[in-house]
Amino acid sequence: MATKSVGRGPGKEKMKLKSLLLRYYPPGIMLEYEKSGELKTKSIDLLNLSSSTDVNALVEEIQKAEPLITASRSDQVKLLIQRLQDKLRQHSNHKFYLFKVLRAHILPLTNVALNKSGSCFITGSYDRTCKVWDTASGEELHTLEGHRNVVYAIAFNNPYGDKIATGSFDKTCKLWSAETGKCYHTFRGHTAEIVCLSFNPQSTLVATGSMDTTAKLWDIQNGEEVFTLTGHSAEIISLSFNTLGNRIITGSFDHTVAVWEADTGRKVYTLIGHCAEISSALFNWDCSLILTGSMDKTCMLWDATNGKCVATLTGHDDEILDSCFDYTGKLIATASADGTARVFSAATRKCITKLEGHEGEISKISFNPQGNHLLTGSADKTARIWDAQTGQCLQILEGHTDEIFSCAFNYKGNIIITEECIFLQWKMMLGVFLQAGEDLFSRNN
């Protein structure tokens, strides 16, 4: 159990708890409280919660560690934990079916991203636009126009989902309203293509990574540049914040990964160990570990507190194209150009299972929110769903006519989006898969 505070301020000021909120993935309880007249939030992470956890003992532990949880709140906390346990017991094995096929952009796509609920998603394209789509109807809600070159990197400011950021080969990033399609700001300052971007969890900053070897942090409110992160000697192709939002990680073609303070722009340390270009770099949920994937066929696991390498994950015969943690940070998945994926234990650093069956390279891999299934997208024109523990292929999602380069679950895990580019015909084919037995229109409940 760990408590993470989003707000900052003097520690001895009186705090008043306003409400308790459930967070299903990963398991936790969000606290809304008032401090010095300002509403703030903090989370109690329950990453080790299981269906057999002693609820009474856990509540006592929480009360000792968190002053806001007083004796009068203990029964309420018990009920919330029991609801989390009920959710953990719901391991759905329903199949997915093809719900919608969309063909839209006049030129190839670059990326796809869902908002938290899965009610809408966005697509970036070589046609210099980003489109916003309603998932249920397949209706195009907005076309975000204004870039002068390829729109390559796109993101919602999840969990809020009211803003969209687009990064372009025109060297700019734009901030948009997800509701109206209005452009709030155009961030200028990079001297080469923007290829990755990320919002911080508080949705106050957006970070951009560029082929000019720098990353920049931008203030969402006023549209001003906050910091430029310099130090890499080659292109930055991967970038993300930790869940606290106080640190940012950048991965580069210079074979290194750098960790920076988001508040000051200061470089904390550089992770040196890979002998080829970095393909992915990210923190686990509790910010204790960093996972990096590389074209050198390995992933490396690092201690986020001191930047020391704690394990090298080997076994693939070709480049690592993608890697990820599950929501709790207990499992690691890797995808490779060798056509296989692997699952590792973050605790033992041992390979748990190998996912075999694709007939082409695997460019994308992700866990479902529950952590029991994996989704892969491949050059063999299929996406597959796998059992994360056994490696058994549970379902093959077919229908694409070219390689799948992007795929994703929504927050509930009941919607999958897969994306391909048909370069010869200059069309986009995007499949929306819905879990059998699910009502798409009630997914926000």
FISENU-606446 format. One record per residue (C-alpha): x, y, z. Coordinates in steps of 0.001 Angstrom, whole numbers, plus 524288, in hexadecimal, padded with zeros to 5 digits. Layout:
% FISENU-606446
     c1     c2     c3
      X      Y      Z
...
% end
This chain:
% FISENU-606446
     c1     c2     c3
  80000  80000  80000
  804FB  80D76  7FC88
  7FF6C  81B24  7FD73
  80248  82526  7F2F4
  7FEAB  8336A  7F434
  7FBFA  83BCB  7E863
  7FBBD  848CC  7EF86
  80735  84FDB  7F5AC
  80843  858AF  80171
  80C23  85985  80FC7
  80A25  84C50  81622
  8045F  850B6  8231A
  7F8CA  85879  81E2A
  7EB7D  852F4  821B8
  7E579  84A23  81775
  7D719  846A5  81635
  7D2C4  83A8C  80ECD
  7C7C4  83DA4  8052A
  7C57F  830CA  7FE02
  7CAA9  82330  7FB02
  7CAE7  81E0B  7ED17
  7CDAB  81092  7E799
  7D840  80E04  7DD8F
  7D70B  80085  7D7A1
  7E366  80035  7CF40
  7ECA8  7FF25  7D5E0
  7E55E  7FC99  7E2B0
  7E523  80876  7EB6B
  7DD42  812C1  7F28F
  7DDA7  82118  7EEE8
  7DC4A  82B1D  7F9D8
  7D6EA  8389E  7F717
  7DA62  841E1  80232
  7DAD0  85043  80557
  7E747  856E7  809C0
  7E882  86594  80BC7
  7DBDF  86759  8044A
  7E113  85FF4  7F873
  7DB75  85300  7F3B8
  7E601  848BD  7F1C7
  7E6DD  83A34  7EF3A
  7EF77  82EF5  7F34C
  7EEE4  82074  7F0B7
  7F042  81466  7F91C
  7F60B  80A30  7F00E
  7F1F1  7FC34  7F2F5
  7FA64  7F585  7E8CA
  7FB9C  7E8F2  7F0A9
  7ED17  7E7B1  7F36C
  7E77D  7DA43  7F077
  7DA4E  7D3CA  7F23F
  7DF96  7CD25  7FE86
  7E542  7D94F  8051A
  7E0CE  7DB34  81348
  7D8AA  7E7A2  81209
  7D876  7EAEF  82091
  7E73A  7E9DE  821AD
  7E91B  7F206  8156F
  7E021  7FCD7  81A6E
  7E7CC  7FD56  8272E
  7F458  7FEAE  81F59
  7EE76  80993  81737
  7E9E5  810E7  8235D
  7F792  81075  82924
  7FDC1  815A2  81CB4
  7F388  81F9C  8187B
  7EEB0  829F4  82248
  7E2FE  82D64  819B6
  7DD47  81FC3  81BCD
  7D7AF  820DF  82977
  7D023  81691  83112
  7C34E  81C75  82C9C
  7C717  8197C  81E90
  7CB5D  80B63  820C1
  7BE82  80507  81CDC
  7BDFA  80CF6  8105C
  7CBEB  8090B  80CF1
  7C8BC  7FAB8  80F8B
  7BD6E  7FB53  805FC
  7C604  80183  7FB98
  7D075  7F71F  7FD30
  7C63E  7EC5B  7FC5B
  7C175  7F255  7EF95
  7CF5F  7F229  7EA82
  7D078  7E3DF  7EE4C
  7C3C4  7E0E3  7E72E
  7C966  7E747  7DAFF
  7D5CF  7DF1C  7DC27
  7CD96  7D2D0  7DBF1
  7C742  7D6B4  7CF14
  7D0A1  7D0D8  7C531
  7C89E  7D17A  7B8C5
  7CC0E  7C7FA  7ADF5
  7C201  7CD49  7A471
  7C61A  7CDAE  79644
  7C71B  7DA4B  78E94
  7BF96  7DC6F  781F9
  7C1D3  7E63B  7771C
  7B8C3  7F18C  77A13
  7BCC5  7FBC0  77038
  7C621  7FDC4  764D2
  7C97E  80BD1  76174
  7D00D  810F3  75535
  7D2B8  81F63  755C2
  7DF8D  826BC  753F2
  7E3BB  8289D  745D8
  7F1E8  82578  7494F
  7F7E5  81B38  7527C
  7F643  81BBB  7611E
  800CC  81D9D  76B3E
  7FA50  81ADC  77853
  7EDDB  81879  77FF4
  7EA26  81BE6  78E02
  7DE18  819AC  79677
  7D8A3  82242  7A11A
  7D783  81BA5  7AE59
  7C99E  81692  7ACE8
  7CB34  812AA  79EBF
  7BFB1  81B49  79ACC
  7C808  821D5  79072
  7D54F  8206C  78A24
  7DE8E  82829  78182
  7E68F  824FA  7756E
  7F272  82BFE  77007
  7F5F8  82BB0  761A8
  7FF50  82F30  756C7
  7F436  837D1  751A6
  7F85F  841E9  75BFB
  7EC1D  84052  76431
  7E77B  839BD  7708E
  7D996  834A8  770E5
  7D0F2  8329E  77CD7
  7C766  82736  77C19
  7BBA6  8228D  783C9
  7BE3E  81444  786DF
  7B01D  80FD5  787A2
  7AB58  815C1  77AE5
  7B806  816BB  77342
  7B466  824DE  7709D
  7BF36  82EAA  76E11
  7BD95  8391F  77889
  7C864  8428A  774C9
  7D378  84437  76B2D
  7DEB9  84B68  771A3
  7E50A  85336  766B2
  7F06E  85CA6  76718
  7FCFE  854D1  7668A
  80547  85667  75A5F
  80B07  848BF  75A4F
  80898  83AF2  75F3D
  80173  839E4  76C50
  809AA  82F64  772BA
  807B4  82FA2  78194
  7FA47  830E6  787EB
  7F4C7  82FB8  795B4
  7E923  8329F  79E6A
  7EB96  838CF  7ABBB
  7E645  82CB9  7B2A1
  7DFD2  82AA5  7BC18
  7D8F9  837A1  7B936
  7D7C7  835D9  7AA93
  7D3DF  843E8  7A7A7
  7E054  8479A  7A054
  7E82C  841EF  7951A
  7F662  84451  79193
  7FBB9  84237  783DA
  80A1B  84212  78020
  80E1B  843F1  77200
  81946  84303  76874
  8170E  851AF  766C7
  81EB1  85317  773AB
  812F0  857E4  77B6F
  809AA  8524C  78582
  7FB9B  856BC  7866D
  7F225  85615  791E3
  7E3B4  85429  78EBD
  7D68C  85349  7955E
  7D17D  84553  79455
  7C39F  84A78  7957D
  7C39D  8551E  78B2E
  7CFDD  852CF  782FC
  7D4A1  86095  785F6
  7E364  862A3  785E5
  7E7C5  868AB  792C8
  7F664  86A05  79054
  800FD  8673D  78667
  80DD3  86405  78D0D
  8197F  86879  784ED
  827E6  866B3  787EE
  82C92  8598C  782DD
  83586  859DD  77704
  831F2  84C55  771CA
  8268A  842D2  77159
  81ED8  83FE6  77DDD
  81D75  83120  77F0A
  8188F  82EDB  78CF5
  810BF  83627  79734
  80A26  83432  7A452
  80182  83B7B  7AE00
  8053E  83B58  7BC57
  7FB0A  834C2  7C52B
  7F65C  841D7  7CA73
  7F3E7  846D2  7BC92
  7FB9A  85343  7BF07
  80706  85024  7B5FC
  80933  849A2  7A8EA
  816A7  84470  7A562
  81B94  842F8  79772
  82723  83B2D  79241
  82DA0  83E93  78576
  83747  83A4D  77B29
  83EEE  8468C  77F0D
  84405  83EA8  78AE8
  83C6C  846AF  794E2
  82FD8  84574  79C8F
  827CE  85119  7A0D1
  81DBC  85339  7AB80
  8126C  85C6C  7A89E
  80898  86307  7B194
  7FADD  85F2B  7AD6A
  7F49D  86B24  7B38B
  7FC94  87601  7AD5F
  802C3  86ED6  7A1E4
  81093  87284  7A5F4
  81CCB  86A0A  7A5B5
  820B5  8662F  7B396
  82D86  85ED7  7B16F
  835F6  85937  7A6AC
  83C3D  84C3B  7AA47
  84989  84B5F  7A3BA
  853F0  840F1  7A4B3
  850D2  8365A  79AC8
  8599C  83565  78EE4
  84F7D  82F64  785C9
  840E7  82F67  78335
  83759  82DC2  78E95
  82D39  8238B  78AD5
  826F1  81FDA  797DB
  821FC  82875  7A2DE
  8190A  826EB  7AEAE
  81639  82C14  7BC59
  815BC  823C0  7C896
  8089B  822A7  7CF7F
  80C0F  82D59  7D938
  80F54  836A6  7CE43
  81BDF  83B11  7D4D3
  82529  8340B  7CB97
  825E7  831F8  7BCF6
  82D71  827DC  7B549
  8330B  8293E  7A781
  8384A  81E69  79ED6
  84163  82168  7938F
  84812  81BDE  78797
  854D2  81F00  78ECD
  8529B  811FD  79618
  84FB5  818D8  7A30D
  8441A  81C7C  7AB6F
  843B6  828C6  7B3C1
  83B75  82BAA  7BFCB
  837F2  839D6  7C2A9
  8314C  841A7  7CD62
  824B0  84719  7C7C7
  824D3  85290  7D163
  83265  85790  7CE00
  8366A  85138  7C12C
  84287  84BE8  7C7EC
  84801  83F04  7C321
  847D1  83559  7CE81
  84FBF  82AA5  7C7F3
  85286  823EF  7BB04
  85011  81566  7B95A
  85B89  80FC9  7B1BF
  85C1C  8016A  7AE14
  8554F  7FEDC  7A133
  85DC7  7FD8C  79518
  853B5  80199  78AE1
  8486F  80B1C  78908
  83DE8  80BF6  79392
  8303D  807DA  78F49
  82897  809F8  79BFD
  82A85  80F8E  7A9A0
  820AC  81071  7B4B3
  81E90  81037  7C37C
  81687  80620  7CAB5
  80A9B  80AD8  7D234
  81109  80CFE  7DF7F
  81CB6  813E8  7D927
  8268E  80A3A  7DEDA
  82B13  8041E  7D205
  82E33  8086E  7C436
  82D0D  7FF5D  7B876
  834AA  80200  7ABF4
  8341F  7FA8C  79F25
  83E63  7FB21  7948E
  841F6  7F710  786E2
  84CFF  7EF45  78D6D
  842E7  7E450  78FB5
  84218  7E6A2  79E6E
  83A06  7EDBF  7A881
  84054  7F336  7B4B6
  83A31  7F588  7C1F8
  83F50  800E1  7CA1A
  83DAC  80578  7D828
  836B3  81283  7D6A7
  83C4D  817D7  7E354
  84A9D  816FD  7DF72
  84AED  813BF  7D0EF
  851E4  806B5  7D2D5
  84EF8  7FB41  7C9E1
  848DD  7F010  7D19A
  84681  7E671  7C672
  84846  7E413  7B7F4
  83CFB  7DCA7  7B1CF
  841DC  7D414  7A6B5
  83CAB  7C96E  79DDC
  83835  7D059  7918F
  83F48  7CDDA  784BE
  83C90  7DB1C  77EB9
  839CF  7E953  7823F
  83087  7ECD0  78D5D
  825E6  7F523  78729
  81D39  7F76D  7930B
  81CAF  7F476  7A1A4
  8138B  7F768  7ACE9
  80FE5  7F4F9  7BB26
  80299  7F051  7BF81
  7FB07  7FA2C  7C7C8
  80032  7F4ED  7D4AF
  80E4C  7F425  7CFF9
  80F53  7E5A8  7D330
  81088  7E119  7C51A
  81893  7E593  7B97F
  815A5  7E288  7AB45
  81EE5  7E3D3  79FB6
  81C0C  7E35E  79110
  82649  7E0B3  786C5
  82940  7E0BB  77860
  82BC2  7D220  77A00
  81CEA  7D026  779F9
  81BD5  7CC4E  7884E
  81852  7D2F6  79502
  81C8B  7CF86  7A2CA
  81738  7D1BB  7B06E
  82087  7D3D0  7BBDA
  81E9C  7D4F5  7CA77
  822F5  7E25B  7CF2F
  8267B  7DC58  7DC6B
  82E8B  7D09D  7D80C
  83286  7D621  7CAB9
  82FCC  7C87E  7C52B
  8284B  7C569  7B8C1
  81AD2  7C02C  7BC33
  8161C  7BCBA  7AE99
  818C6  7BE9D  7A02E
  80E21  7C2C6  7969C
  80FD2  7BBAE  789AA
  806D5  7BB7F  77DEA
  8088D  7C813  7764E
  80EBA  7C694  768E8
  814BE  7D41A  7688F
  81B13  7DE0D  7717A
  81336  7E2ED  77D22
  8133E  7F1BD  77D80
  809EB  7F410  788E0
  806C0  7ED64  795C9
  7FE40  7F130  7A15D
  7F79E  7EB2B  7AD31
  7E920  7EC58  7AF6C
  7E5DD  7F430  7BBB5
  7E34D  7E7BE  7C371
  7F106  7E2DF  7C032
  7ECE6  7D51F  7BC6F
  7ECFE  7D6F4  7ADA3
  7F677  7DC9A  7A3B3
  7F39F  7E2E6  7968F
  7FD7B  7E262  78B6B
  7FD6B  7E879  77DE6
  805A0  7E2A8  77315
  80A9B  7E400  76536
  80351  7D74B  76245
  7F6C3  7DF7C  76153
  7F0F7  7DA3D  76E0B
  7EFA0  7DE6C  77C14
  7EF47  7D3EE  78692
  7EA8F  7D2C9  79481
  7F2A1  7CA40  79D9F
  7F1FA  7C4C9  7AB55
  7FC9C  7CC53  7B288
  80015  7C0F0  7BB77
  7FFBD  7B540  7B244
  802D8  7BBA6  7A537
  7F71D  7B516  79EF7
  7F143  7BC5D  7936D
  7E316  7BEE1  79721
  7DE70  7C5AC  78AC6
  7E35D  7CA36  77D87
  7DD97  7D728  778F4
  7DD2D  7D64C  76A23
  7D82C  7DF0B  75F5A
  7E39C  7E80C  75C73
  7EA06  7E799  74F20
  7F71A  7ED69  752F7
  8001B  7ED8E  75EB4
  7FA98  7F264  76BAE
  80340  7FCD0  77181
  7FACF  80189  77CC7
  7F0D5  7FB5A  785EE
  7EB70  7FEB1  7934D
  7E1B5  7FB2C  79DFA
  7D8E2  80539  7A43C
  7D917  8072C  7B311
  7CEC0  7FCC5  7B5C1
  7D502  7F2FB  7AC95
  7C876  7F08F  7A4FA
  7CC32  7F815  798A7
  7D7F1  7F5D8  78FCB
  7DC31  7FE92  784A4
  7E575  7F978  77A32
  7EB70  80195  76F66
  7F20E  7FF27  76260
  7F679  8071E  756C3
  7F3CB  80271  748FC
  7FEC1  809FC  742C5
  7FC2E  805DF  734BC
  7EE08  80A34  734FA
  7F08A  81599  73E5E
  7E55C  8118F  74703
  7E3FC  80F3C  7555D
  7DD93  8036E  75B1B
  7DA99  803E7  7696C
  7D380  7F923  770AE
  7CBAC  7FB2E  77D12
  7C9DD  7EE7F  7848A
  7BFCC  7ED6A  78F6F
  7BF68  7E2F4  799EF
  7B3F2  7D9AD  798A3
  7A93C  7DC55  7A288
  7AD31  7EA94  7A43E
  7A46F  7F647  7A1BE
  7ACD1  80079  79B09
  7A3C9  80B78  79F27
  7A512  8088C  7ADBD
  7B3E9  80808  7AE58
  7B4EA  8147F  7B672
  7ADCF  80E58  7C1EB
% end
